[in-house]
Amino acid sequence: MDIPNLNERNIQAFDVSRVRPDVAAGTRYLVYAPLSGSFFVADSDGLAALEASAADPRSATGEMASLLERIGDRTLYDELLADENPVVVKNPSHYTRLSLLPTLRCNFHCSYCYSAKGRASTEIDSARLDTMVDWFMDDRRTECRERTIFISGGGEPLMSWQSVRRAVERSRKLEKENRLNLTVLLMTNGSLLTASICDFLKANGVEVGLSFDILPQVQNLQRGHYQQVVDNLRMMVSRGLEPTVSSVITPANIGLMMEMAVTMHRDFPDLRHLNFDPAMGMELYADAIELDSFYDKFIVNFFETKRFCAQHGMTMDCNALRHAMKLFPRYCQGKLCLVPNGDISVCHSVSSPRETGYDDFVYGRVGDGRVVFDEPKFLSLIGSQDSLPLECRRCIARWHCGGGCLMYRRAYDAGHLAAVCRYTQNMTATILLKRMGDAV
Protein backbone atom coordinates (compact mmCIF):
# COMPACT_ATOMS: atom_id res chain seq x y z
CA MET A 1 0.00 0.00 0.00
CA ASP A 2 1.39 3.41 -0.94
CA ILE A 3 1.50 5.82 2.01
CA PRO A 4 3.36 8.91 0.72
CA ASN A 5 2.05 11.24 3.45
CA LEU A 6 3.20 8.92 6.21
CA ASN A 7 6.52 8.41 4.41
CA GLU A 8 6.97 12.19 4.42
CA ARG A 9 6.80 11.98 8.22
CA ASN A 10 9.42 9.17 8.27
CA ILE A 11 6.77 6.51 8.92
CA GLN A 12 6.92 3.32 6.86
CA ALA A 13 4.74 0.25 6.46
CA PHE A 14 5.69 -3.33 5.63
CA ASP A 15 3.42 -6.10 4.36
CA VAL A 16 3.77 -8.77 7.05
CA SER A 17 3.07 -11.58 4.56
CA ARG A 18 6.62 -11.15 3.22
CA VAL A 19 8.06 -12.73 6.38
CA ARG A 20 4.99 -14.56 7.66
CA PRO A 21 3.63 -16.92 4.99
CA ASP A 22 0.65 -17.71 7.24
CA VAL A 23 -0.62 -14.13 6.79
CA ALA A 24 -2.55 -13.22 3.64
CA ALA A 25 -0.89 -10.55 1.49
CA GLY A 26 -2.25 -7.05 2.00
CA THR A 27 -4.11 -7.83 5.23
CA ARG A 28 -1.58 -6.97 7.94
CA TYR A 29 1.03 -4.23 7.92
CA LEU A 30 3.86 -3.51 10.30
CA VAL A 31 3.77 0.26 10.81
CA TYR A 32 7.09 1.71 11.94
CA ALA A 33 8.00 5.21 13.06
CA PRO A 34 11.70 4.87 13.93
CA LEU A 35 12.21 8.50 14.95
CA SER A 36 9.70 8.06 17.76
CA GLY A 37 10.55 4.42 18.43
CA SER A 38 6.96 3.32 17.72
CA PHE A 39 5.83 0.22 15.83
CA PHE A 40 2.63 -1.77 15.69
CA VAL A 41 0.60 -3.99 13.38
CA ALA A 42 -2.45 -2.56 11.55
CA ASP A 43 -4.91 -3.99 9.07
CA SER A 44 -5.32 -2.43 5.64
CA ASP A 45 -8.27 -0.27 6.74
CA GLY A 46 -6.38 1.05 9.74
CA LEU A 47 -3.33 1.88 7.65
CA ALA A 48 -5.51 3.66 5.06
CA ALA A 49 -7.16 5.71 7.80
CA LEU A 50 -3.78 6.66 9.23
CA GLU A 51 -2.55 7.72 5.79
CA ALA A 52 -5.68 9.84 5.29
CA SER A 53 -5.07 11.53 8.63
CA ALA A 54 -1.47 12.24 7.65
CA ALA A 55 -2.70 13.78 4.38
CA ASP A 56 -4.99 16.18 6.29
CA PRO A 57 -4.10 16.25 10.00
CA ARG A 58 -6.80 18.82 10.72
CA SER A 59 -9.47 16.26 9.83
CA ALA A 60 -8.07 13.63 12.21
CA THR A 61 -9.99 13.27 15.44
CA GLY A 62 -9.83 11.33 18.66
CA GLU A 63 -7.62 8.25 18.80
CA MET A 64 -6.30 8.65 15.24
CA ALA A 65 -5.12 12.22 15.90
CA SER A 66 -3.43 11.14 19.13
CA LEU A 67 -1.73 8.19 17.39
CA LEU A 68 -0.52 10.34 14.52
CA GLU A 69 0.90 12.92 16.91
CA ARG A 70 2.72 10.27 18.92
CA ILE A 71 4.31 8.36 16.06
CA GLY A 72 5.08 11.54 14.14
CA ASP A 73 7.32 12.80 16.93
CA ARG A 74 10.62 13.98 15.37
CA THR A 75 12.58 14.70 18.55
CA LEU A 76 15.39 12.39 17.43
CA TYR A 77 15.69 13.91 13.98
CA ASP A 78 17.82 16.94 14.87
CA GLU A 79 20.01 14.79 17.12
CA LEU A 80 20.68 12.35 14.28
CA LEU A 81 21.82 15.10 11.95
CA ALA A 82 23.71 17.15 14.53
CA ASP A 83 27.39 17.94 13.96
CA GLU A 84 28.41 16.12 17.13
CA ASN A 85 26.65 12.91 16.16
CA PRO A 86 29.49 10.39 15.62
CA VAL A 87 27.67 8.66 12.74
CA VAL A 88 27.68 11.87 10.71
CA VAL A 89 31.37 12.56 10.27
CA LYS A 90 31.90 15.69 8.17
CA ASN A 91 35.66 15.97 8.48
CA PRO A 92 38.34 13.26 8.78
CA SER A 93 39.65 14.90 11.95
CA HIS A 94 36.39 13.96 13.68
CA TYR A 95 36.98 10.22 13.44
CA THR A 96 37.31 8.35 16.73
CA ARG A 97 37.81 4.92 15.10
CA LEU A 98 40.93 3.98 13.16
CA SER A 99 41.28 0.88 10.99
CA LEU A 100 44.85 -0.37 10.60
CA LEU A 101 45.71 -2.85 7.87
CA PRO A 102 49.37 -3.69 8.48
CA THR A 103 49.84 -6.07 5.53
CA LEU A 104 48.35 -7.33 2.27
CA ARG A 105 49.89 -10.78 2.78
CA CYS A 106 47.76 -13.73 3.86
CA ASN A 107 48.45 -17.41 4.50
CA PHE A 108 44.83 -18.43 3.73
CA HIS A 109 42.94 -18.61 0.44
CA CYS A 110 39.34 -18.24 1.61
CA SER A 111 36.76 -18.97 -1.07
CA TYR A 112 34.70 -15.86 -0.27
CA CYS A 113 37.50 -13.36 0.42
CA TYR A 114 36.66 -9.84 -0.75
CA SER A 115 40.32 -8.78 -0.86
CA ALA A 116 41.94 -11.79 -2.54
CA LYS A 117 42.67 -9.81 -5.73
CA GLY A 118 44.70 -7.31 -3.72
CA ARG A 119 47.31 -9.68 -2.34
CA ALA A 120 50.85 -8.27 -2.34
CA SER A 121 53.98 -8.30 -0.23
CA THR A 122 53.35 -4.72 0.92
CA GLU A 123 53.63 -4.09 4.66
CA ILE A 124 53.29 -0.82 6.51
CA ASP A 125 56.54 0.81 7.58
CA SER A 126 57.09 1.90 11.18
CA ALA A 127 57.36 5.62 10.38
CA ARG A 128 53.94 5.79 8.72
CA LEU A 129 52.43 3.65 11.46
CA ASP A 130 53.81 5.92 14.20
CA THR A 131 52.66 9.06 12.39
CA MET A 132 49.10 7.82 12.06
CA VAL A 133 48.86 6.52 15.63
CA ASP A 134 50.27 9.77 17.03
CA TRP A 135 47.81 11.85 15.01
CA PHE A 136 44.86 9.64 15.90
CA MET A 137 45.65 9.59 19.63
CA ASP A 138 46.22 13.36 19.87
CA ASP A 139 43.81 14.57 22.55
CA ARG A 140 43.59 18.02 20.92
CA ARG A 141 42.23 16.69 17.63
CA THR A 142 38.67 16.17 18.85
CA GLU A 143 36.82 16.73 22.10
CA CYS A 144 35.71 13.09 22.28
CA ARG A 145 37.82 11.11 24.75
CA GLU A 146 36.90 7.73 23.28
CA ARG A 147 39.13 6.03 20.70
CA THR A 148 38.96 2.66 18.94
CA ILE A 149 41.69 1.01 16.87
CA PHE A 150 40.64 -1.96 14.74
CA ILE A 151 43.51 -4.05 13.34
CA SER A 152 42.56 -6.37 10.48
CA GLY A 153 43.30 -7.25 6.81
CA GLY A 154 43.99 -6.52 3.94
CA GLY A 155 45.68 -9.75 4.68
CA GLU A 156 46.31 -11.63 7.91
CA PRO A 157 47.53 -8.97 10.39
CA LEU A 158 49.63 -11.41 12.42
CA MET A 159 51.85 -11.89 9.36
CA SER A 160 53.06 -8.43 10.33
CA TRP A 161 53.16 -9.09 14.07
CA GLN A 162 55.84 -6.51 14.86
CA SER A 163 53.66 -3.79 13.34
CA VAL A 164 50.66 -4.98 15.34
CA ARG A 165 52.70 -5.01 18.52
CA ARG A 166 54.13 -1.57 17.80
CA ALA A 167 50.68 -0.08 17.17
CA VAL A 168 49.25 -1.53 20.37
CA GLU A 169 52.15 -0.47 22.58
CA ARG A 170 52.32 3.04 21.15
CA SER A 171 48.58 3.65 21.32
CA ARG A 172 48.33 2.36 24.89
CA LYS A 173 51.17 4.67 25.91
CA LEU A 174 49.45 7.66 24.33
CA GLU A 175 46.14 6.65 25.91
CA LYS A 176 47.67 7.09 29.35
CA GLU A 177 49.58 10.27 28.50
CA ASN A 178 46.53 11.96 26.95
CA ARG A 179 43.96 10.51 29.38
CA LEU A 180 41.89 8.88 26.67
CA ASN A 181 39.74 5.75 26.71
CA LEU A 182 41.04 3.35 24.07
CA THR A 183 39.53 0.11 22.78
CA VAL A 184 41.80 -2.08 20.66
CA LEU A 185 40.32 -4.80 18.45
CA LEU A 186 42.15 -7.44 16.42
CA MET A 187 40.62 -9.68 13.75
CA THR A 188 42.68 -12.76 12.88
CA ASN A 189 42.28 -16.11 11.14
CA GLY A 190 43.83 -17.72 14.22
CA SER A 191 46.50 -19.75 12.50
CA LEU A 192 49.57 -17.76 13.59
CA LEU A 193 48.83 -17.28 17.28
CA THR A 194 51.49 -18.30 19.79
CA ALA A 195 51.51 -18.36 23.57
CA SER A 196 53.59 -15.17 23.71
CA ILE A 197 51.23 -13.37 21.30
CA CYS A 198 48.23 -14.45 23.36
CA ASP A 199 49.89 -13.23 26.56
CA PHE A 200 50.67 -9.87 24.96
CA LEU A 201 47.09 -9.45 23.72
CA LYS A 202 45.72 -10.35 27.15
CA ALA A 203 48.10 -8.03 28.99
CA ASN A 204 47.23 -5.11 26.70
CA GLY A 205 43.49 -5.59 26.79
CA VAL A 206 43.14 -6.36 23.09
CA GLU A 207 39.70 -7.70 22.15
CA VAL A 208 40.16 -10.52 19.65
CA GLY A 209 37.84 -11.60 16.87
CA LEU A 210 38.49 -14.97 15.25
CA SER A 211 37.39 -15.65 11.67
CA PHE A 212 36.47 -19.32 11.91
CA ASP A 213 33.80 -21.44 10.23
CA ILE A 214 33.59 -23.86 13.20
CA LEU A 215 32.73 -27.15 11.48
CA PRO A 216 35.73 -29.10 10.10
CA GLN A 217 34.12 -29.85 6.74
CA VAL A 218 33.13 -26.20 6.26
CA GLN A 219 36.38 -24.67 7.52
CA ASN A 220 38.47 -26.97 5.35
CA LEU A 221 36.27 -26.33 2.31
CA GLN A 222 36.13 -22.54 2.61
CA ARG A 223 39.23 -21.56 4.59
CA GLY A 224 41.43 -24.58 5.42
CA HIS A 225 43.71 -25.19 8.43
CA TYR A 226 40.91 -26.46 10.68
CA GLN A 227 42.99 -28.35 13.24
CA GLN A 228 45.60 -25.59 13.47
CA VAL A 229 42.94 -23.00 14.26
CA VAL A 230 41.16 -25.27 16.76
CA ASP A 231 44.43 -25.92 18.61
CA ASN A 232 45.18 -22.20 18.75
CA LEU A 233 41.66 -21.41 19.88
CA ARG A 234 42.08 -23.79 22.80
CA MET A 235 45.38 -22.09 23.62
CA MET A 236 43.71 -18.68 23.57
CA VAL A 237 41.06 -19.84 26.03
CA SER A 238 43.68 -21.45 28.29
CA ARG A 239 45.55 -18.12 28.45
CA GLY A 240 42.52 -16.08 29.41
CA LEU A 241 41.37 -14.74 26.06
CA GLU A 242 37.70 -14.90 25.10
CA PRO A 243 37.46 -14.18 21.38
CA THR A 244 34.31 -13.49 19.43
CA VAL A 245 33.99 -16.14 16.73
CA SER A 246 32.90 -14.69 13.39
CA SER A 247 31.69 -17.08 10.70
CA VAL A 248 30.84 -16.30 7.10
CA ILE A 249 27.62 -17.93 5.94
CA THR A 250 27.63 -19.16 2.34
CA PRO A 251 25.46 -21.57 0.33
CA ALA A 252 27.72 -24.33 1.69
CA ASN A 253 26.79 -23.78 5.34
CA ILE A 254 23.46 -21.92 5.22
CA GLY A 255 21.73 -25.02 6.58
CA LEU A 256 24.37 -25.70 9.24
CA MET A 257 24.09 -22.60 11.44
CA MET A 258 22.45 -24.48 14.32
CA GLU A 259 25.07 -27.22 14.12
CA MET A 260 27.79 -24.57 14.22
CA ALA A 261 26.36 -23.02 17.40
CA VAL A 262 25.83 -26.42 19.04
CA THR A 263 29.42 -27.37 18.22
CA MET A 264 30.78 -24.14 19.72
CA HIS A 265 28.75 -24.65 22.89
CA ARG A 266 29.92 -28.27 23.20
CA ASP A 267 33.59 -27.85 22.30
CA PHE A 268 34.23 -24.34 23.64
CA PRO A 269 31.80 -23.75 26.54
CA ASP A 270 33.86 -20.79 27.80
CA LEU A 271 33.20 -18.80 24.61
CA ARG A 272 30.05 -16.72 24.61
CA HIS A 273 29.97 -14.59 21.47
CA LEU A 274 29.18 -15.62 17.89
CA ASN A 275 28.78 -13.50 14.78
CA PHE A 276 27.25 -14.94 11.60
CA ASP A 277 27.05 -12.80 8.46
CA PRO A 278 26.08 -13.64 4.87
CA ALA A 279 28.92 -13.83 2.36
CA MET A 280 29.09 -11.11 -0.28
CA GLY A 281 30.05 -11.87 -3.88
CA MET A 282 28.38 -12.07 -7.27
CA GLU A 283 30.10 -15.37 -8.00
CA LEU A 284 28.39 -17.09 -5.04
CA TYR A 285 24.83 -16.65 -6.30
CA ALA A 286 23.79 -17.35 -9.89
CA ASP A 287 21.10 -14.68 -9.93
CA ALA A 288 18.94 -12.49 -7.70
CA ILE A 289 16.39 -15.29 -7.26
CA GLU A 290 19.07 -17.56 -5.81
CA LEU A 291 20.29 -14.75 -3.55
CA ASP A 292 16.71 -14.08 -2.36
CA SER A 293 16.35 -17.76 -1.48
CA PHE A 294 19.67 -17.73 0.38
CA TYR A 295 18.67 -14.66 2.40
CA ASP A 296 15.27 -16.17 3.28
CA LYS A 297 17.03 -19.25 4.64
CA PHE A 298 19.53 -17.08 6.49
CA ILE A 299 16.81 -15.18 8.37
CA VAL A 300 14.97 -18.35 9.45
CA ASN A 301 18.14 -20.19 10.47
CA PHE A 302 19.67 -17.15 12.15
CA PHE A 303 16.79 -16.61 14.56
CA GLU A 304 16.39 -20.31 15.32
CA THR A 305 20.08 -20.46 16.15
CA LYS A 306 19.97 -17.22 18.09
CA ARG A 307 17.22 -18.71 20.28
CA PHE A 308 19.45 -21.71 21.03
CA CYS A 309 22.33 -19.39 21.92
CA ALA A 310 20.18 -17.35 24.29
CA GLN A 311 19.08 -20.53 26.05
CA HIS A 312 22.72 -21.47 26.63
CA GLY A 313 24.15 -18.14 27.75
CA MET A 314 25.61 -17.17 24.37
CA THR A 315 25.09 -14.09 22.24
CA MET A 316 24.69 -14.22 18.48
CA ASP A 317 24.96 -11.18 16.24
CA CYS A 318 25.14 -10.01 12.64
CA ASN A 319 25.54 -6.68 10.87
CA ALA A 320 21.83 -6.35 10.07
CA LEU A 321 20.92 -6.92 13.70
CA ARG A 322 23.45 -4.34 14.92
CA HIS A 323 22.12 -1.79 12.47
CA ALA A 324 18.54 -2.50 13.54
CA MET A 325 19.45 -1.60 17.12
CA LYS A 326 20.38 2.01 16.21
CA LEU A 327 19.32 4.78 13.87
CA PHE A 328 21.62 5.92 11.07
CA PRO A 329 21.17 8.88 8.70
CA ARG A 330 23.62 7.06 6.41
CA TYR A 331 24.77 3.45 6.28
CA CYS A 332 28.17 4.20 7.74
CA GLN A 333 30.34 7.18 8.60
CA GLY A 334 33.03 6.03 6.22
CA LYS A 335 36.36 4.82 7.52
CA LEU A 336 39.67 6.26 8.57
CA CYS A 337 41.57 3.28 7.22
CA LEU A 338 45.35 3.22 6.87
CA VAL A 339 46.42 0.64 4.29
CA PRO A 340 49.96 -0.78 4.03
CA ASN A 341 51.30 1.64 1.41
CA GLY A 342 50.37 4.67 3.51
CA ASP A 343 47.13 5.60 1.72
CA ILE A 344 43.94 6.31 3.65
CA SER A 345 40.82 4.56 2.34
CA VAL A 346 37.19 5.30 3.12
CA CYS A 347 36.52 1.54 3.44
CA HIS A 348 38.66 -1.18 5.02
CA SER A 349 37.36 -3.57 2.35
CA VAL A 350 39.29 -1.59 -0.28
CA SER A 351 42.94 -1.77 0.64
CA SER A 352 45.08 -2.51 -2.42
CA PRO A 353 45.95 -0.64 -5.63
CA ARG A 354 45.32 -3.95 -7.40
CA GLU A 355 41.62 -3.75 -6.59
CA THR A 356 39.14 -2.26 -9.02
CA GLY A 357 38.10 1.25 -7.99
CA TYR A 358 40.85 1.59 -5.38
CA ASP A 359 41.74 5.15 -6.42
CA ASP A 360 38.10 6.17 -6.04
CA PHE A 361 38.14 5.18 -2.34
CA VAL A 362 41.42 6.81 -1.30
CA TYR A 363 41.15 10.31 0.19
CA GLY A 364 44.35 10.72 2.22
CA ARG A 365 47.99 9.86 2.65
CA VAL A 366 50.49 9.38 5.48
CA GLY A 367 54.08 10.32 4.72
CA ASP A 368 56.96 12.59 5.73
CA GLY A 369 55.64 12.73 9.28
CA ARG A 370 52.26 14.12 8.22
CA VAL A 371 48.68 12.98 7.75
CA VAL A 372 47.19 14.73 4.72
CA PHE A 373 43.59 14.60 3.48
CA ASP A 374 41.89 15.50 0.23
CA GLU A 375 38.88 17.02 2.00
CA PRO A 376 36.80 17.74 -1.14
CA LYS A 377 37.19 14.10 -2.17
CA PHE A 378 36.31 12.93 1.33
CA LEU A 379 33.15 15.06 1.33
CA SER A 380 32.26 13.71 -2.09
CA LEU A 381 32.60 10.11 -0.88
CA ILE A 382 30.64 10.74 2.30
CA GLY A 383 28.08 12.94 0.58
CA SER A 384 27.22 10.18 -1.86
CA GLN A 385 25.44 8.47 1.04
CA ASP A 386 23.28 11.48 1.91
CA SER A 387 21.06 11.54 -1.19
CA LEU A 388 18.70 8.61 -0.80
CA PRO A 389 16.76 7.19 -3.74
CA LEU A 390 12.99 7.54 -3.56
CA GLU A 391 12.54 3.85 -2.81
CA CYS A 392 14.68 4.23 0.31
CA ARG A 393 12.31 6.83 1.73
CA ARG A 394 9.49 4.27 1.56
CA CYS A 395 11.57 1.48 3.10
CA ILE A 396 11.02 0.19 6.62
CA ALA A 397 14.80 -0.06 7.05
CA ARG A 398 15.43 3.52 5.91
CA TRP A 399 16.78 4.75 9.28
CA HIS A 400 18.75 1.57 9.93
CA CYS A 401 20.23 1.01 6.49
CA GLY A 402 20.72 4.62 5.42
CA GLY A 403 21.01 3.84 1.72
CA GLY A 404 23.19 0.75 1.96
CA CYS A 405 26.86 -0.15 2.00
CA LEU A 406 29.18 1.32 -0.62
CA MET A 407 30.87 -2.07 -0.95
CA TYR A 408 27.61 -3.82 -1.80
CA ARG A 409 26.80 -1.14 -4.36
CA ARG A 410 30.26 -1.68 -5.81
CA ALA A 411 30.12 -5.49 -5.81
CA TYR A 412 26.58 -6.25 -7.04
CA ASP A 413 24.58 -5.55 -10.15
CA ALA A 414 21.08 -4.02 -9.90
CA GLY A 415 19.34 -7.39 -9.54
CA HIS A 416 21.55 -8.69 -6.75
CA LEU A 417 21.49 -5.30 -5.03
CA ALA A 418 17.69 -5.36 -5.02
CA ALA A 419 17.90 -8.74 -3.27
CA VAL A 420 20.17 -7.18 -0.64
CA CYS A 421 17.56 -4.47 -0.09
CA ARG A 422 14.78 -7.04 0.29
CA TYR A 423 16.90 -8.95 2.82
CA THR A 424 17.52 -5.77 4.84
CA GLN A 425 13.80 -4.96 4.86
CA ASN A 426 12.80 -8.49 5.79
CA MET A 427 15.43 -8.70 8.52
CA THR A 428 14.37 -5.36 10.02
CA ALA A 429 10.70 -6.35 9.97
CA THR A 430 11.44 -9.74 11.52
CA ILE A 431 13.39 -8.11 14.35
CA LEU A 432 10.52 -5.70 15.10
CA LEU A 433 7.91 -8.47 14.98
CA LYS A 434 9.98 -10.58 17.38
CA ARG A 435 10.13 -7.64 19.77
CA MET A 436 6.33 -7.73 19.69
CA GLY A 437 6.28 -11.47 20.33
CA ASP A 438 5.53 -12.12 16.63
CA ALA A 439 2.06 -10.68 17.21
CA VAL A 440 0.06 -9.97 14.07
ABEGO torsion letter per residue (X at the ends): XBBAAAAAAGBBBBBAAAABAABBBGABBBBBBAAAGBBBBBBAAAAAAAAAAAABAAABBEAAAAAAAAAABAAAAAAAABAABAABBABAAABABBBBBABABBABBBAABAAAAABBABBBBAAAAAAAAAAAABAAABABABBBBBBBOGBBAAABAAAAAAAAAAAAAAAAAAGBBBBBBBBBAGAABBAAAAAAAAAAGBBBBBBBAGBAAAAAAAAEGAAAAAAAAAAAAAAGBBBBBBBBBBAAAAAAAAAAAAAAAAABAABABBBBBBBBEAAABABAAAAAAAAAAAAAAAAAAAAAAAAAGBBBBBAAAAAAABBBABABAEBBBBBAAGBBBABAABABAABBGAAAABABBBBGGBBBBBAAAAAAAAAAAABBBAAAAABAAAAAAGGEBAAAAAABBAAAAAAAAAAAAAAAAAAAAAAAGGBX
